[in-house]
Amino acid sequence: MTHVRTNEQWVSELSQNDPVALADLRTHIRRSILYYLSRERSDLRDRSGQELEQMADDMAQDATLRVMENLANFRGESKFTTWVNRIAVRIAISELRRARYKNFSLDNITADGDLIPDSAKLNLNQRPPQPEDAVERDDVMTTIFQTMKSALTERQYQALVAVALRGVPMDVVAEQMETNRNALYKLLHDARRKLKAHLESQGLSMEY
């Protein structure tokens, strides 16, 4: 059972790397993450309790480090443990998202011969289009995708398809491209601007 502390006591003891406070912090974080994994993630219901506990152990290590790195940023606007819980859950969400794309590769992002799945194409319009509209839309989308391949650099193309069309998390794409989030943001911005210019020169719009 962890020792009950005030916000000030948590910050003071952790700032001094007190071993008992550190152990209590990690225990609290692990319990918070395990609760999230077992109670709030329906996609993990097929996992055994042992698997969830191992996941919580691994994530708790990262979350504990993150809390310690950001200790000076705690402003006391909530309970310290509430602040810790938010960090822990964000770490868990990030790790689960990364695990989902652990086999993702930019090299074969369009290996299936299609840029986006049919379900994604249907979401481009809120209402099912009329047959004649569907044909026109498909023609326009084909032009857009062809323009993407011809107008963008390979890195711009891969980044735009991965993030905007495939929904791959930016941190995963940044890691694959051996860059950082800021550089990836700029790459995507430049790609969208270049694509928009090419489409407008053909009388089309990205808002189609």
N, C-alpha and C positions, 0 to 999 in steps of 0.2 A: 504493500500500500504506500503510495507516494505521500510525502509530507505536504500539508496544506500551507501555502505561502501567499503572501500579498504580492501584488505586482512588483513593488519595490524590492522585496526579498528575492524574487525570481531573478530580476535583472542584476541585482548586486552579487548574488551567489554565482550566477552563470558568468558574469563578467570576470570573476576571479577563478573561473574554471573549477569551481567546487565539485569534487567527484560525486558527492551524493546528489547534488542538484542536477548534474549532468545525467546521472543514472535515472533520476526521477523524470527528467525531461524526456529521455528516450522512451521510458515506459509509457508515459502519457501519450506520446506521439504514436507509438506502436498500437496502443489501444484505440486511439482515434482512427487510425488508418484501417485497422482490422474491422472496426464497426462500419466504416464506409464501404469497404470491400464486400462485407458479408450482408449488410442490410440495405445498401442503397445502389448496388450495381446488379441489376437483373441479368446482365450478360455474363456474370460470374457464378450463377447459381449451380452450374454443373461442376464447379471446382470443389474439391474436397476441403474439409476444414484444415487439414495439414498443408495443402497447397496455399490456401489463403493466408495462413500464419507465416509461411515462408515468404510470401510476397510482402506481407506487412513488415517482416523483419528487414528485408532488403530496402524497402521504401523508407522505413524509419531511419535508417542510417543516413540516407540522403537528406531527409527532412530535418534531422537533427543538425546536420552541418549547415543547412540553409538557415535555420533559426539562429544559430550562433553567428553566422556571417551577417545577419540582418538585425542583430540584437540592438544595435545603436539606433535603429529606425523605429523601435517600438515607442509609441508616443503616449501610451497609457489611456487611450480613448476607450478601451474595452478591457476585459479581464485578460491577463497575459495568456492564460490557457486558451481563450477564445481566439486570440491572435495566432497562437501556435497551431490550433486546429485548422485555421484557414490555410496556413502555409502547408501543413501536412496533406490536406486534401488536394491542394493544387499540385503538389509533387506526385501524389497517387494518380491523379488524372493525366498528368504529363507522361508518367511512366507507362500507364496503360495504353495511351495513344501511341507512344513510341513502339511498344511491343506489337501493336496491331500492324505497324508498317516495318517490322524488323527485316522482312524479306523484300522490301520495296527497292527497286533499282531504277534509276533514271535511264539506264541503257536500254531497257526493254519496256519503257512506259507505253509505247504504242505498238508493242509486238503483236497485239491482236488485230492490227490493221484498222482500228477505229480510234478516234480521239477520245470520245466519251461514250458511256453506255447509253442505250436507247432511253432508259428511264430518266437520265439527266437531260436528254434532248427534249423530252416531253415537258419537263419543268420550265422550259424557256417561255412557255405561255401558260397563263393561269387556266384558260379554258381550252378544251380540245378544238383545234382549228377545223374549218371546213375543208373538204378534200382539195379544192383548188388552192386554198391558202396553205395547206400542208405541203403541196408540191412546190409552191413559191418559196415557202420558208426553207424547205430542204435544199433548194437550189442556192438560196442565199447562204445557208449554213455551210454548204460545200465550198462556196467561194471564200467564206471567212476562214475556214480551216486550211484551204489551199494557200491563202494569203499568209496565214501564220507560218506555214512551212517555208514559203518563198521569201517573205519580208523580214522575218526575225532571224537572229543568229541562233545557233544550236542551243546555247545556254539559255537565251531568252525563251525559245520555244519550249524547252524542257521544263523550265521553271513555271511558265504560264500554264502549261497543260497540267503539271503536277499540282500546283496550288489552286488555280482558278477552276479547273475542270475536274480534276480527280479528287480534290479536297484533302490532299496530303498535308499534314501539319508543316508549318514553315520551318520549325526547328529541324524536322527530319530532312526536308529538302535542302536546307542550308548545310547540314552535315554531309549529305550525299555530294553536294557541290563543293565541299571543302571551303565554305565561306561563312559569313555570319549573317544574322537577321537583317541588320542595317543594309548590308551590301545586297542582300536578296530583295529587300524592299525596293531599292533603287533599280535593280535589274528588272523587276516586275513593272515598275513605273515606266521605265524606258520602253519596255516591250509593249505595254498597253498604248503608250503615246505613238509609237511607230506603227502599230497595227491600226490604230484609229486613223492616222494620216493616210495610210495606204487604202483603207476601205473608203474613206471620204473621197479620195481621188477617183474611185470607181463608182461613186454615187451611192455608196452603202453607208450604214451606220452600225456601230456596236450596240446601239439600243434597239436593234430590230427585234 
